[in-house]
Amino acid sequence: MSLVLAIVNVWRPCLSHLQEVEDFGTNPGALRMLTYLPDNLSPRPALVVVLHGSMQSATNYDLGAGWSTLADRYGFALLMPEQSRRNNLSRSFNWFQRNDTQRGEGEAHSIAQMVEQMVHDHDIDRRRIFVTGLSAGGAMTLAMLATYPDVFAAGAVIAGLPYGGATNAQEALRGMFQAPPRSSRELGDLVREASPNSNIWPKLSVWHGSADRTVKRSNAGEIIKQWLDVHELPLTPMSDQIVDGHSRQVWWNVDGETVVESYTIADMAHGTPLTHSEGAVAGPYMIEAGISSSAHIAEFFGLTDTLRRTPAETTKLSRPAPVFGALRKATRSHRIRAVRTWRNVSATIHEGIERRRANKEIHVRSGVKR
């Protein structure tokens, strides 16, 4: 049993420029290692690990999401592990099996071995290793971030499920249709227990379609709760925006760095949001939505040449720098209390500005009457 998609519809075979590496370790998860290295590969390049969804291959997912096009553009290396039907009939990564989602075991360990082989063969910058995936690949992305936080600097999950949300196929199916509500602390503990020696956690970008009926949107909310707790951040977003017509919420840490973001793609069903303008190709579970998740995720990872927006540029009221200095050494409860205090102060300032504007308008109107 696996993360089953509603309609079994696969792409016809297509030519691929992905290359297979057969010797990369003990491979306890019995996965295939497929890679792509652009001609303009940077010195000490970054590495992006991309995990396909159910009923997909690495080649088809690359064609749809356009990751090799972005690798050509920005000079990073690409690793695309591939599941087999022998492991899972729908070619889903086994994100709900404990022996495949624990450090040093099964599929998670196979992927970690692939990463290590890439580092050895291509002098990958260990500080710039990232992972992203769709659906079952998205859930497996969270498993990699939880079990190997020392390997990955950041991750991005599309239409996925929280780490530890299921331990067997039946729980996985139930979770897909309705994520069981848990406290932030309980969800965060699942991640912390996966790698108890970690003090630094990867950044996370979360993507989900508002009309997803295969993996319900409630799962995105649980993922966000889980990773906000891990990063010791409050549930209330620090910024709300509209990007390419879709909602984006942002949370940043005491240093002003965005560490969690969430995109809700309006009216989109189960799949990866893409746009033809970024070289992506629509297909099963690869959906034209007027926004390229791959391009935005690459920017979130810091792989693009464009200037990245700072938190101060994405909100109407920017946080003064002294607050960050005061928070740097604070405890978790003090930091959350301080963030809430800042939000209340910001709201008070905003209300004061609006009140002065209103009073000024009344004064002007009264002056006209006289």
Residue pairs with C-beta under 8 A, 6 or more apart in sequence:
1 169
1 170
1 172
1 173
2 54
2 88
2 89
2 90
2 91
2 92
2 94
2 136
2 169
2 172
3 53
3 54
3 90
3 92
3 95
3 96
3 135
3 136
3 139
3 172
3 176
3 215
4 54
4 90
4 92
4 173
5 53
5 54
5 55
5 90
5 135
5 214
5 270
5 285
6 213
6 214
6 270
7 284
8 55
8 90
9 55
9 284
10 55
10 56
10 60
10 284
11 56
11 57
11 60
11 63
11 64
11 283
11 284
14 59
14 60
14 63
16 59
16 62
16 63
17 36
17 68
18 34
18 35
18 36
18 58
18 59
18 62
18 68
18 80
19 34
19 35
19 36
19 37
20 32
20 33
20 34
20 35
21 33
21 34
21 35
21 114
21 117
22 33
24 33
24 113
24 114
24 116
24 117
25 110
25 113
25 114
25 116
25 117
26 109
26 113
27 110
27 113
28 105
28 106
28 107
28 109
28 110
29 87
29 94
29 100
29 106
29 107
29 108
29 109
29 110
29 111
30 84
30 86
30 87
30 110
31 81
31 82
31 83
31 84
31 87
31 107
31 110
31 111
31 114
32 58
32 81
32 82
32 83
32 84
33 79
33 81
33 82
33 114
33 117
34 58
34 59
34 79
34 80
34 81
34 82
35 77
35 78
35 79
35 80
35 118
36 62
36 67
36 68
36 71
36 77
36 78
36 80
37 71
37 77
37 78
37 122
38 68
38 71
38 72
38 75
38 76
38 77
39 72
40 72
40 75
41 75
41 76
41 77
41 122
42 74
42 75
42 76
43 123
44 123
44 124
44 125
45 75
45 76
45 77
45 122
45 123
45 124
45 125
45 128
46 76
46 77
46 124
46 125
46 128
46 129
46 130
46 301
46 303
47 76
47 77
47 78
47 79
47 115
47 118
47 119
47 122
47 124
47 125
47 128
47 129
47 130
48 67
48 71
48 76
48 77
48 78
48 79
48 130
48 131
48 132
48 298
48 301
48 303
49 79
49 80
49 81
49 111
49 114
49 115
49 129
49 130
49 131
49 132
49 144
49 152
50 58
50 61
50 62
50 65
50 67
50 78
50 79
50 80
50 131
50 132
50 133
50 137
51 80
51 81
51 93
51 111
51 131
51 132
51 133
51 134
51 136
51 137
51 138
51 140
51 141
52 58
52 60
52 61
52 80
52 82
52 83
52 91
52 133
52 134
52 137
53 61
53 92
53 133
53 134
53 135
53 136
53 137
53 138
53 159
53 271
53 272
53 285
54 90
54 91
54 92
54 135
54 136
55 90
55 91
55 284
55 285
56 91
56 134
56 284
56 285
57 82
57 91
58 80
58 81
58 82
60 283
61 67
61 80
61 134
61 137
61 272
61 286
62 68
62 78
62 80
63 281
63 283
64 272
64 274
64 280
64 281
64 282
64 283
64 285
64 286
65 134
65 272
65 274
65 280
65 286
65 293
65 294
66 274
66 278
66 279
66 280
66 281
66 292
66 294
66 295
67 78
67 80
67 294
68 78
69 278
69 279
69 280
70 76
70 278
70 279
70 294
70 295
70 298
70 303
71 77
71 78
74 298
74 303
74 304
74 305
76 128
76 303
77 118
77 122
77 124
79 114
79 115
79 118
81 93
81 110
81 111
81 114
82 91
83 91
83 92
83 93
83 107
84 91
85 91
87 94
87 107
88 94
92 135
92 136
93 100
93 107
93 133
93 136
93 137
93 139
93 140
94 100
94 101
94 106
94 107
94 140
95 101
95 136
95 139
95 140
95 142
95 143
95 161
95 166
95 172
96 139
96 166
96 167
96 168
96 169
96 171
96 172
97 106
97 167
97 168
98 167
99 105
99 106
100 106
100 107
100 108
100 143
101 107
101 108
101 140
101 143
101 147
101 163
102 108
102 147
102 194
103 109
103 112
103 147
103 148
103 194
103 195
107 140
108 140
108 143
108 144
108 147
108 148
111 140
111 144
112 144
112 148
112 151
115 124
115 129
115 151
118 124
119 126
119 129
126 151
127 153
128 153
128 301
128 302
128 303
129 151
129 152
129 153
130 152
130 153
130 154
130 155
130 156
130 301
130 303
131 141
131 144
131 145
131 152
131 155
131 156
132 138
132 141
132 155
132 156
132 157
132 158
132 205
132 297
133 139
133 140
133 141
133 156
133 157
133 158
133 160
134 158
134 159
134 160
134 271
134 272
134 285
135 158
135 159
135 160
135 214
135 215
135 270
135 285
136 160
137 160
138 157
138 158
138 159
138 160
138 161
139 157
139 160
139 161
139 163
139 165
141 155
141 156
141 157
141 160
142 155
142 157
142 160
142 161
142 162
142 163
142 223
143 163
143 194
144 151
144 152
144 155
145 152
145 155
145 163
145 191
145 201
145 202
145 204
146 163
146 164
146 190
146 191
146 194
146 195
147 194
147 195
148 195
149 195
149 198
149 200
149 201
149 202
150 195
150 198
150 200
152 202
153 202
153 203
153 301
154 202
154 203
154 204
154 205
154 300
154 301
155 202
155 203
155 204
155 205
156 204
156 205
156 206
156 207
156 293
156 297
156 300
156 301
157 204
157 205
157 206
157 207
157 223
158 207
158 208
158 272
158 273
158 293
159 207
159 208
159 209
159 212
159 214
159 215
159 270
159 271
159 272
160 206
160 215
160 219
160 223
161 172
161 175
161 176
161 179
161 215
161 219
161 222
161 223
162 179
162 187
162 190
162 219
162 222
162 223
162 225
162 226
163 190
163 191
163 194
163 226
164 187
164 190
164 191
164 194
165 171
165 175
165 179
165 180
165 219
165 222
166 172
166 174
166 175
174 180
175 219
176 214
176 215
176 216
176 219
177 216
178 216
178 218
179 216
179 218
179 219
179 221
179 222
181 222
182 222
182 225
184 225
184 226
184 228
184 229
184 235
185 229
187 222
187 225
187 226
187 229
188 226
188 227
188 229
188 230
190 226
191 201
191 226
191 227
191 230
192 198
192 230
201 227
201 230
201 231
203 257
203 258
203 259
203 260
203 300
204 223
204 227
204 259
204 260
204 261
205 260
205 261
205 262
205 263
205 296
205 297
205 300
206 220
206 223
206 224
206 227
206 260
206 261
206 262
206 263
207 220
207 262
207 263
207 265
207 272
207 273
207 293
207 297
208 215
208 217
208 219
208 220
208 262
208 263
208 264
208 265
209 217
209 264
209 265
209 267
209 268
209 269
209 270
209 271
209 273
209 287
209 289
210 217
210 264
210 265
210 266
210 267
210 268
211 267
211 268
211 269
212 268
212 269
212 270
213 269
213 270
214 269
214 270
215 270
217 264
220 262
220 264
224 260
224 262
225 235
227 260
228 234
228 235
228 251
228 260
231 251
231 253
231 259
231 260
232 332
232 335
232 336
233 251
233 253
233 259
233 260
233 336
233 339
234 251
234 336
234 339
234 340
236 340
236 343
237 249
237 250
237 251
237 262
238 250
238 251
238 252
238 311
238 315
238 339
238 343
239 249
239 250
239 311
239 314
239 315
240 247
240 248
240 249
240 250
241 247
241 248
241 249
241 250
241 314
242 248
243 263
243 291
243 296
244 290
244 291
245 266
245 290
245 291
246 263
246 264
246 265
246 266
246 273
246 289
246 290
246 291
247 263
247 264
247 266
248 261
248 262
248 263
249 261
249 262
250 258
250 260
250 261
250 311
250 314
251 258
251 259
251 260
251 261
252 258
252 259
252 311
253 259
254 324
254 327
254 328
254 330
254 335
255 324
255 328
256 310
256 311
256 312
256 319
256 321
256 324
258 300
258 311
261 300
263 273
263 291
263 293
263 296
265 273
265 289
265 291
268 287
268 289
269 287
270 285
271 284
271 285
271 286
271 287
272 285
272 286
272 287
272 293
272 294
273 287
273 289
273 291
273 292
273 293
274 280
274 281
274 282
274 286
274 287
274 288
274 289
274 291
274 292
274 293
274 294
275 288
275 289
275 290
275 291
275 292
276 282
276 288
277 292
278 292
278 294
278 295
280 286
280 292
280 294
282 288
295 304
298 304
299 306
299 308
302 308
311 318
311 319
312 318
312 319
316 350
317 346
317 349
317 350
319 342
319 346
323 338
323 342
326 338
327 334
327 335
327 338
327 339
330 338
